[in-house]
């Protein structure tokens, strides 16, 4: 087992990573139970495949549990579902000392954390991520949110979990597409500031997708350590350090908006295409070499991820995609910061990007026949 601490000054918490952890989940959760019960939030897929065994283990340990089931996918992160969830928590007499359990992927973790933040002015919660993307990214760091008509994750709060419990073995049940979407976030840590880890992602890609346990353990551990380090340095994204974690997200969220925040384009897929766009734009304006941009694209392509607008199913012109970006929560003083790169492992935050130039660049990336 690996234990990683998110070293926040006033409320540090641990991330436990262990193969088979879910088979012993009651032991981990028992210290957090109030009056011998838990309230659990999950989605339709996890409720079908993981919840029965999870619930049985809690019952065997004399721990009661009730479950609230969200729709699968981004539809679960809506105002409507938040209202249903908070009403359910109150109907079940949730107390501030309760630990609400988020059992699922990023959507489940995001809305559960946000509900925990606002119900009774703040309840505790526990992250048990069941997708690779949630394990290496969204379950760590305390960002919680729902989507709105204006865009993705625009209504939310920082609310740190009490503990994060990660079982790499759960990845064996994931479809290849979902696994690849999570792998995009793994590659992100190499692209940000760790060329050596990017090299490892290239050489270990086949082993990772073939189910090699050591490769998967290393990918998760390294990613979680990287995120824990960045979050500890800049919990609320105030000094620019944590903003590095948004590599690919400004472009990616625009792609998600154009595809209706749906399963047409998973979040990790949008991030993959967004990271390639960030590197290609960096190359276009002379910040990094075309070779580095191509190398980043090739690795993500080899993982089965979209690396072009066409791959992502996006046909909107650049001006429309930039319009989506204007709703980005990072907008400040009419300026939109962008994560750009001087090369692989050399990402930086730029605050003087010309959005008209970005729109023209995006037009140049459109499929033939769709240029502005």
Secondary structure, 3 states (H helix, E strand, C coil): CEEEEECCCCCCEEEEECCCHHHHHHHHHHHHCECCEEEEEEEHHHHHHCHHHHHHHHHHCCCEEEEEEECCCHHHCCHHHHHHHHHHHHHCCCCCCCEEEEEECHHHHHHHHHHHHHHHHCCEEEEEECCHHHHHHHCCCCEEEEEECCEEEEEEEECCCCEEEECHHHHHHCCHHHHHHHHHHHHHHHHHHCHHHHHHHHHHHHHHHCCCHHHHHHHHHHHHHHHHHHHHHCCCCCCCCHHHHHCCHHHHHHHHHHCCCCCCCCHHHHHHHHHHHHHHHHHHCCCCCHHHHHHHHHHHHHCCCCCCCCCCCCCCCHHHHHHHHCCCCCCECCECCEEEECCCCCEEEECCCCHHHHHHHHHHCCCCCCCC
